[in-house]
Amino acid sequence: MLRRTFLAGAATAVGAAVRDVAAQPSGRVKGFDHVALPMQNVDAMLAFYRKVGFDVREGAQVCSIYVGDQMINFHRPALWQGGTFTLRAPAARPPCGDLCFVWEGTAASLKEMLDRTGAAIVEGPVARQGGRRASASSVYIRDPDGNLLEFMIYA
C-alpha cells in the first residue's frame, strides 16, 4: 500500500510539473537580428567596414553591414536628419555606437586587419569578461564616425 501511495504521489507531481511547463509562454528572445545606427561619413564608413571584412550592402537610405547571421543598419544622413523619420532613438547622433565583435583569429591576425584599416588602437589588448560568459582579450578602436568598436578574442 505504501508503494502505491508513493507512485500515485509521484505521478501527481509529474503531472503538475508538465502543466506548469505547458502554462509558460512558448516564445522568448533568442538573440539579436540587427542594430541600427545613424551614419555621418558615408564613404569613409563603408570603405572602413569593407576593409574590416564585412559584407556591405548599400541602399538609398540604409546601408547594411552583415556580421554572420546579424547585421548593422547604418542610416544615411538624409534619413536620420529628416524630421519625419521616427523609427530611431530620438537623441541618436554619430557617434552613438558601442559594438563588440568576436574575432575568430589570433591576436596577430587582428593586428594585421586593424593595420589595414588604419585604425588606431584606443585600448588593449586587455582582459574582459564577454557575453559568452568566458574570459577573453579585447582590443578597442573607433570607426570613421567615432563609434567604439571592440574586438574580442576568446581563448
ABEGO torsion letter per residue (X at the ends): XAAAAAAAAAAAAAAAAAAAAAABBABBBAEBABBBBBBABAAAAAAAAAAAGBBBBBBAABBBBBBEABBBBBBBAAAAABAABABBBAABBOBABBBBBBBABBAAAAAAAAAAAGBBBABOBBBBBBAAGBBBBBBBBBBAAGBBBBBBBBX
